[in-house]
């Protein structure tokens, strides 16, 4: 602690404990606790308390108040717990009789202040903080504190109840791991006293008739098995396994749900995943007895495990696929499809009943689809899924949802009535359909897949969000067309693409801006993944899509204009940048497109389209699509002159990213080392070549933009500019050259450098940063710029820019001064404002 802080702290403690002072806000108290936490980590806690007796006096003063502020009392409890985490300091506070008065039965625990949730929360947090040694553990176990913590598990404040459950887990773990002298064994289990007390309460709660007590104990066990994977947890489980399994046949829905959560957490522990014992038997029982909704999360969790008995994995897969199996059977003629499953884990009528109920059908399907998407998104699946049957079931659900399927059974008719127009199910079915595109073996159902997706894209009743997801799924499956065995002929692919572009033309003219926006995003996604395929390019350029896309550059909605910019930018890779355009008589002009985008960058009143333009220009530059060096220099120069005046900091930051790419591309094209940020040796590049590079950068007005950006009022812009300048300095000013540059001289190139250094140190406070050489710095002169790179202390600027904007205000001294300023003086606060 600094001397200044040690002088301020007594006044702060006095002010906080004074009931006549206005209470300091919670944010200041939280920051004060963070500061004390840092202090306890930096120096011995006992020394901190002894060197600052005002801390002890603060606790005594707060306890002496008849009605202390709940927030101040909560702060005192949390601070005391933090200090008592040190065993020496714990003993010191015990001798002062403070811990008993703060955390014992004579403290807030049995006062009216306990009714305030912040006091209860502070008490639990304080106890948790000090629970790092046996004296603290015995203090609470012997003093009746365990009962209070168990009671708080049922607190009306969920925050307090959750904190109490975590505290009990921490105390049980601490007791077992610090007080056990020999490994625990199921036959001869000698739990430490505190652990025995907690475990007895858990066992009693599991056997009680109170649902709330059962649920509290299950939550505690779930937290325990989720956070601790010590071998003694298996001993604990063996003692409660039968009690937990018996809950699976109870009527309490919430308790059965909690059992599923408990088993799922246990299955992730290496203690249980390697065993063939009672645990997996209980999991099997749970999969049999829980409802499909309750068993779903447990089933998908088991399927994601890489270590699991094969019979349990098959059972979990069966549970997960039951709703999809039922959907296929309900939609088909008898024996037309065999469904997904040979046999069911539980009674199939249960799933049929849920799917035929309006209140449960959509929720069951949504849960199942979400679980399947989660499985399909894994890079390595521990289980083989029946992809073809799954694809058929997803298509069937989508057909049910838009009324395209005529059911062949009473159950199918009921499901169809429930699902018609159900957006929730449509969205999730399309998501999982897109996820399935990455899996092989689905070719046999591909025709009906494209039919249903086209139906959704064409239908005027399709919800905009559903349409967006339909576009996404379509783009994923179209990208797979060339590798599908069922689409091995050119005309089949052409037919699908023609149908898609016809729909897209209509959607680009939709009166709904969300639809136009989704259509443009879809087009961009298609170009990204299919631009190298001749059949795609021919189909696209022979349609009206490119022209309609360019028209949307003038859309009244800024989001649509931004998406149109991105789509047009990607279209150029097909229309202009291919060696031989696939369609003759191309009516689009590259220069015309560039002018349109430049105009948007200069004049569009919204930031989104301008950001999109600078992003596209950077992409063009990165792909080497801007022509010869001379053309590229002119292009970059014009863009930078526009961007530097933009009011949107993200546009200016985008300009810096374009500068970075330009530097890399230029240096690489001139046989520069591949990594442009590596220092240049004289053996690789002569000083003549260096001047050539610098001349190009000067012509592009790079340095004007970079040095101006150093003084930008938005810190990310200044940081990026500084990073680029440091990289350029590493390229053009090796360490030996830096020393020469930093020497004083009378050359004209050095004339304005002191002014430039002073201006840059002002940062965003610099007014009217000139780049015309009026202050003696010629930003177009390579030699001046080489000297500037070598002379200006860019490291110092880099450090300053990387400091947080409130680094001064975040200091502990500033915090203490703020608290004193907030409470003011007693006389001022007592003044009658009337």
N, C-alpha and C positions, 0 to 999 in steps of 0.2 A: 504494500500500500504506500502510495506517495505521501510526502509530508503534507501537501495541500489537502489531500483527501482525509488524512487522519485529523486535521484541524476542523474540517467541515462535518465529519461524521457525528460528533457529539451533538451538534446543533440540529442535525437532521433527526437523530434518534429522539431528542427532546420534543421536536415539533411533531413527529409522528405519534408520540405517546400523549400528546396534549389534546384532550377532548374539545378544547375551545377552538382549536385550529381546524380549518376546513380539510377534509380528508384528501390526501393525495390520490390522484387517479390510479387505476389498476395497472395501466401501462408502465408508469414510473416504478411502481412496486415490483412488477415483473422484472424490469431492467435492473432494479436494485438487487433482487435475488440472483439474477444472472451474474452480476458483479461479485457478489459474495461467493457464488459457486466457483468463479475463476480464482478468487483469493484462496479458497480452501484447497484448490488444486496446486497453487503456486507456493504455499507456505504451510507449516504445521498449524492445524486449526486451533489447538490449545494456545499457542503463542498469539494467534490473531485475537482470541478472546481476552487473553491476559493483557495484551498491549492496548486493547480498546475496551476498557471497563464500561464504556457507555452502552455496549451491547447487552451486558448483564443488567444494567440499570434500566434499559429499555424493556426487557421482559418483566422486570419487577414492577415498573410503572404501569404497563398494560394490565398485568394481573391485579393491580391495586384499584383499577377503575371499576366502578359499579356497572356501567354499561359501555364497554369499549365498542368502537366501530367494528362491525363484522369483518370488513376488509382488512383493517389493521390487525385484528386478532388472528385472522387467517394468515396474514403475512408473518406474524410472530410465530405461529405454529410451524409454518414451513421453514422459516429461518432457523428455529431451534432444532428441528429435525435434521436440517442440513449440517449444522455445527456438531450435533451429537453423533453424526456418522463416524467421527473419529472417536475411538474408544477412550483415549485420554480426556478429550473434551466432554465426552458423555459422563465420565466419572466426575469431572469438575462441575458440570451443571447439576449432577445429582447431589453433590455436596452442598450446592447453593439451594437445594430443595426446589429447583425450577421445573424439572421434568415431570415430577409428580403433580405439581400444580397446573402444568400445561396439558399433560396427556392422561393424568390419572382420574379417578372418580370424583375428586374434589374440584376438577377443572371445568372447562366448557362442556364436558361430556354430560353433566347433569344440571346444566343451567339452561335458562330460556334462550340463550344465544345459540344453543345447539339446533334450534329450529331453522336457523339460516343455513342454506345449502353451502354457502361459501366457507362457513366455519367448519362444517363436517368435511368438506373437501380438503381444506387446509390441514385438518387433523390427520386424515388418511395419508395425505402426501408427506406430512412431517414424519409420521411413523414409518412410512416406506423409505424415506431418505435415511433415517438413522439405522435401519435394519441391515447392518453390515458386520455385526459382531455379536457374540453370545450374551454379553451383559444386557444389550438392548432386547434380545430375544427373551431372556428370562424376566426382564422387567415387565414385559407385556403378558407373557404366559402366566406368571405368578400373581400379577396384579389384576387379573380379570379382563384385560384388554381384548383377549381373543373373542369373548362373548360380544363385545361391542362391534368388532369387525365383522363377525358373522351376521349380526343384526343389520349392519350397513349394506350387506349384499342385497337386501330387499328395499333399499332406500328409494324414495320416489324420484330422486334425481338419478338418471341413468349414468351420468358421469361419475357420481359418488359410488353407485353400486358396482360399476365396472372397475373403478379404482380399488374398492374393497376386495373384490375377487382377485385382482392381480396381486394385492398385498398378501393375501392368504397363501397364494402360490409361492410368492417370494419367501415368506416365513417358513413354509413347509420345506422348501428346497434348502434354505439356509440351515434349518435344524438338522435335516438328514445329512447334509454334506459337511457340516462343521462339528457335529456331535457324535457321529457314528464311528465306532472304533474298529468294527470288522464288517465285511460285506454282508448285506442283508440277504436272508434266505427265506423262501416261502414256508419251509417247515419250521424253522427256528427264527422267527422274525422278532427282533428286539428293537422296536422303534424308539428313538429318543423321546423324552417326556413331552416336549412341545409338539413334535410331529405326531405323537400318539394322540394328543389332545385334538389336533386338527382332523386327523383321520377318523377318530371316533365320531366327531361331529358330522363328517361327510357320510359315514355309514349309517348313522341314525337318521339323517335327512333323507337318504335314498330309501329307507324303509318306512318313512313317515307317510301319513295319509294326506299331507299338505302338498298340493301341486307346486306351490311357490317354493317350498323348501327343496323339493326334488329338482326343480329347474335350476335353482341357485347352485346346488351341488354339482349338477351336470355341467353348468357353465364353468365352475371352478376347475373341474376335472378336464374340461376341454382346453382351458387356458394352460393347465399344468402339462398335459401331454403335447400341447403345441409348442411349448417353450422349453421343455426339459426332456432330454433323451438319455438320461442316465439309466443304468441297468436296474436301479431300485424301483423305477416306475413299473417294471413288470411285476415285481413283488406286490406292489400296491394294487395293480390290476387284478391279480389272481385272488385277492381278498374281496373284490367288489364285483367281479365279472358276472356272477349269478344274479346279483341284485340289479345290475344294469340290464342284463338280458331279459329279466322278468318284466321290465318296463315296456318292452316291445309289444306285449299283449295287453297293456293297460289302455284305458279309454282316453287318457290325456294326450291330445294331439300335439301340444307344445313339447311335452316331455319326449315323445317319440321323435319329434324333429330334432331335439337337442341330442338324443342318443346318436342320430345319424351324423351330426356335426362332430360329436366326440369320437366316433369310430373313424371318421375321415381324418381327423388330426392324428389319431393313433397310427393309422395305416402309413403315414409319412415318416414315422419314427423307425430308425434302423433296429430298435429294440424289438419291434413286433413284425417288421416286414420279413425277417428271416426265420420266423418261427412257424411251426405247423400246429401250434397248440390251441388253447381255448379262444384266443382272439379271433382267428379266422372263422371259427365255428359261430361266434356271435355275429360276425359280419354276414355270414351266410344266412343266419336266422333273421337278421335285420332286412336283408334283401327280399326275404320271403314274406315277412310280416308287415313291413312298411307299405304305405300306399305308393303308387307310381310317382306322385308329386314329391313325397318325402324321400323316396329311395333314389330319385334321379340324381341329385348332387353327389350322393355317396357312390353311386354306380360310375359316374363319369370320373370322379376322383380316383377310384380304384383302377379304371382303365388307363389313367395317365401314369400309373406306377410302373416302374420297370422291374420291380421285384414284388411278385404276387403269385400265389398258387394258381395254376392254370384253371382249375375247376371254379375258383372264385371269379376269375377274370371272365370266363364264359358266362357265368351266372349274371355278372354285372352288365355284360354286353346284351344279354337277353332282356334284362330289365329296361335298359335304355332304348332298345329297338322295339319294344312291345307296341308303343303308340304308332310307329311307322308301319309295323306289320298289320295292325288293325286298319289303318288307312287304306292299305293296298287291298286287303280282303273286302273292305266295305265298298270299294270302288269297282271291283271286277265281278265278272260272272263266276259262279262256283267252279273252282278248280282251274280257272283261266291263269291265275298266278298263284304260285304256292305260298306267297307271302315271304317274309324275311326269316321266320323262325320255324324250326321243327317242333319245338315244344316250349311252353311258357314256364317261368319260375313260379308265378302266382296265377290265380284264376283269370283267364282272359276276359271274363265277363266284367271284371272290375274296370279294366281299361275301356271296354266298350261302354260301360255305364258312364264313365267320366267324359268320353268323347260325345256321347249323345245328350249330355247336359249342357245347356247354354251357359251356365255359370262356371263350368270347369273345362270345357272343350278347348277354348282358345288358350287359356293359361297353361294347360298340359302340353299342347303342341308348341307353344312359345318356349317353354322350359326345355323340352326335348330338342327342338331345333337349335337353341342357344348352346346346349351341351354338345351337340354334334358338330357345330361350327368350331367350338373350342377344341374338340378332338382333331378335326380336319386341319386346323391351323398349326398343329404340331409338326415339326420337321421330321421327327422320327416317331411313328406310332408304335406303341408296344403291342398293339392288337390289330388283326386284319379285319377290315370292315367290308361288308358286301356292297361295293360302290355302285354297281349297276342297279341293284334293288333299291338302294337308298335314293339314287337319282330318279328312279321311277316314282318313288313315294313323294319326293319333293315336287315333281311335276304334277302329280295327282293333287297335292294340297293346293298348288297354285290354280289348278283347274277348278277345284271346289270353290276357291275364293272368288273367281270371276264368273262362275256359272257355266263354264264350258263343258262340264262333265255331266253326263246323264247317269246317275247312280243306278247300280244293278241290285241294290239291297235296301231294305228299310233303314238299316243303320247308315248306309251311304246317303240316303235322302235326308235323314236327320242332320248328319254332319254338314251336308251341302247347305241346308237352310241356315245353320248356325254360322258357317264360315263365309257366306256370300258377302263380299265387300269388307271383310275384316282386315284392316290395314296392318294391325300388329303382326298377324300371322304372315301376311304377304311380305312384309319387310324382312322378317327373320328367315322365311323360306328362300327369298332371293339372296340374302347374305350367305346362307349355307350352300346354296347353289353355286355362288361365285367361288366359295372356298373349295368346293368339290372339283372345280375345273383343273386344279393342279394334280389330280389323281388320274391314273391311267385305268383303262378297262371299262369305260362308260360309253363306248361307241355305239352300242346297239340301240340306245334310247335317244340318240342325238337328234333325230328328226323331230320327235315330239317336243324335245327341249327347245329347239329354235322356234317351233310353232307357238309354244306358250309364251316365250319371251317376246316374239313379234306381236302377239295378241295384246300383251300388256303395253307395249310401246305404241300400238295403234289406237287402243281404246281411249275415247275421250273421258271416260270415267276414272281413269287411273289417277290416283292421288299423286301430287308432285313428288313427295318423298319416295313413294313406291316406284314412280317412273325413274327417279335418279338411281335407285338400286337395280331396276331392270336394265338400265343402260350399263351399269357397272358389271352386272352378271353377263350381259351380252358381249361386252368388250373382252372379258376374260375367256369366254368360250370361242369367240371369233379368232382370238390369237392362237387357239389350238387347232384351227381348221386344217392347216397343211399336214399335220401329223396324224390326223384321224383316218383310219383305214376305210371307214364308211363314206368318206368324202375324198375319194382319190381322183375324181375327174374335175377338170377345170370348170365345166359348165355348172356343176353343182355349187361350187364355191361362188362363181359369178352370180348365180341366181340368188343365193342368200345375201350377198353383198348388195345386189340391186334392191332387194326388198328392204334391207336395212337403210340404205341411203334414201329411198322413197319416203320411208317413215321419218327419217331425220330431217328431210326437207320440210315436211309439214310441221314438225316440232320446232324448227328454227323460226317459224312464222307464228308461233303460239302467242296469244294475247297475254299469257301468264309469264312474267319475267323469270320465275323460278324454273319453268320448263325450258325457256330459251337458254338459260344459264347451264342447266344440266345437259342439254343437247350439245352445247359447245365443249363442255368438259369431256363428254363421251367422244366427240370427234378428236379431241386432243389425245385422249387415251388410245384411241384406235391408231392414230398416226404414229404414236410412240412405238407401239408393238408390231405394226404391220407395214411400215413405210418401205421396207426393203422388198416387199412382195409385188411383183408386176401386176398380178390380177387385182390387187387392192388399189394400186395407183391408177390403173385404167378405169376401174369402177368409180372411184372417187372423182377423178377429173372429168369423166363423161357425165357426171351428175350436176345438179344446180347447187350442190352443197358449198363449194368454194365461193361462189358469187354471193350466196346468202350470208355466208360467214363474214365476208368483207363488209356487207351492208350493215351488219350488227356492230361494226366499229362506231357507228353513230347512234346506237341504241340509247333511249332516254335513261335507262337504268345503269348506274356505274358498275355494278357487279357484272352485268352482261357485257359491257364494253371491255372490262378487264379480261373476262373469259374469251371474248372475241379476239383481243390482242394476242393472247396466248395461242389460240387456235390458228390464227393467221400466221403467227410466227413459226409454228410447226408446219403449216401448209407450205411455207416457202422451201422447206427441205425437199418437197416433192415437186413443186411447180417451177422452182428456179435453180436449185442447187444440184439436181441430179445431172449426170453427164449428158444423157440423152433423154429429153422429156418423152414420156410414153405416149402422150397425145399430141398430135400435130395441131398447128393453129392455136396454140395456147394464147388465150386472150389476156392473160394477166401479165403485168409488167412489174419487174422487181423494183425499179426505181420508184414507181408509183406507190408501191406498198411501203417502202422505206419512208417516203415523204409523208404518207398518212400516219405512220407510227411516230415520226418526228413531230408532226403537228399535234398528235395526242399528248406527247411528252411536254410540249410547250404550252398547250392551251387548255387541256382538259381540267375542269374545275375540281374534280374528285381525285383523291390520291390513289385509289385502287388501279385505275387504268394506267396511270403514270408509272406505278411500281411494276405493273405487268410489262410495260414497254421496256424499261431498263433491264428487266430480267431476260426478256427475249433478245435484246441487243447483246447482252453478255453471253447468252447461249450461242448466238450466231458467231460471236468472236471466238468462243471456246472451240466451236466446230470448224473454225477456219473458213467461214463462209462470207467473209467481207472483202475478198479480192486481194489485190497486190498490196504491198507494204504502203505505197503512197496513198492508195484508196482507203486503206484501213486507218492511216494517220488522220486523213481528212474526216473520216467517219467518227473516230474517237474524239477528235478536237471539237467537232460540232456538238456531239452528245454532251461532253463535259461542260461546254459553255452554257448549255440549256440547264443541265442538272444542278450546277453550282448555285443557281438562284432559286431552286425549288424550295418551297416552304415545308415540304414533307421530309422529315429526317430519314425515313426509310428509302426514299428516292435518292437522296444524297449518298446514303450508305450503299445503295445499289450501284451508284456511279463509281464508288471506290472499288467495288468488286469487279466492275468492268475494267478499271485501271489495272488491278492486280492480274487479271487474265491477259490483258494487252501486254503487260511487262513480260509475263511468262512466254507468251506466244512469240513476241519479238525477239527475245533473247535466244529462244530455242531455234528459231528460223535462221539465226546468224551463227549457227554452230557453236553456240554458247554451251557450257555444261548443262546437262539436263535439269539439274536443280538450280533454279535461278537465284536462290537465296544463299548459295554457297559462295564463299569468298573467291575472288578471281585472282589467279596467279599469273604472273607475267609470261609464264611459259605457255599458257593457254590462250590468252587474249592480249593483244598489244594495246598500248594506249590509244593507237589510232582507232582500233575497233571500239574501244570504250567511248571515245568521242562520237563515233558513228551512232552507237546506241543512245547516248545522251542527246545527240542532235535530234534523233527520231522522237524521243520523249519530250524534248522541248518544243518541237514542231506540233506535237499533239496537245500542247499546253497542259501537260501532265503535272508539272511542278507547281504551276499556278494553283491548280485544283487541290493538290495534296497539302501545300502549306496553308492554304486558306482553310482547308478542312481541319487542320490542327487546332484552329481557333473556333471550331464550330460549337454552338451552344449546347448541342446534344452530344453527350460523352461517347456513345458508341461510334459516332462518326470520327471524332478526334482519335479514338483508340485505333480504329482501322487505318486511318491515314498514317499514324505513327508507326504501326506495324509494317506498312508498305515501305515507308521511308527507311526504316531500319533494315529491311531486306535489300533495298537498293544500295544503301550504304555498304552492306556486306559484299555486294557485287562489285561496286565501283571504287570503294575505298578500303583496301586491305589495311591491316593494323599498322604496317610500316608507313603507309600513305597518310593514315589518320594523324600521326604525329606531325608530319609536314604541314598538313592542312591547318592544324591547330596553332601553328606558329603565327606570329603577327607579321604583317607585310603592308606594303603600300599599293599593291596592284589594284586596278579598278574593280576587278572581280570581288575583292574583299571589302570594298568601300561600305556597302550597306549591310554587311553581316551583323554587326553589333545591333543595328536597329531591328533586324529580323529576329535576332535572339530575344531582345526585349519584348517585342510584339508577341512572340510565341509564348513567352512566360506569362503574359497577361491572359492567355487562353481566350475563353469566350467573352472576356471583358474588352478585348481589342475591338475598337470601332473602325468601321470602313476599311477593312484590310485591303490595301492597294496591291494590284498585281501588274501594274503597268511600268514598273521600274522607276517610279517617281521618287522612291526613297533610296535609290542607289543599288537596288537589287534587280538584276536583269534575269527574269525567270525564263527567258528564251535563249540565254547564253549557256552552253554546255559547261564551260570552265567555271562560271559563277555557281552553277548548280552542283558541280563536283565539289567545290570548296564548301558550299553550304552543307552538303551531306556530311563532309568530314569535320566541319567546325562546330555546327550546332549540337548542343548536348541533347540528343534525341533520347538517350537513356533516362535522363532526368525528366524530360517531358513524358516519357512512357510511364514512369513511376507516378507522376502527378496525375495523369489521366486515369490510372488504374486505382487510385484511391477512391473510396466511396464518397459520394457527395456530402455525406454527413459525418465524415471521419473526425471532425473536430467536435461536433455536438455529441458524438457517441462516447466520448471519453468519460470515465467515472466522475472526474471533477465536475464536468459540465452537468452530468446527471444530478449530482448532489446539489449543485447551485440551482438547477431547475426546480428541484423539490422545495428548497428553501424559498425560492421566488414564488412558487405556487401557494405555499401556506402563508407567506407574507409575515407580517408582525401582528401580535395580539391586538395592539392598539388600533391598527388599521382595520382588522376584521371586526372589532367591536364597534366601529363607528356607525352611527345611525344614518343610513343613507337618506332618510326623510327629514 
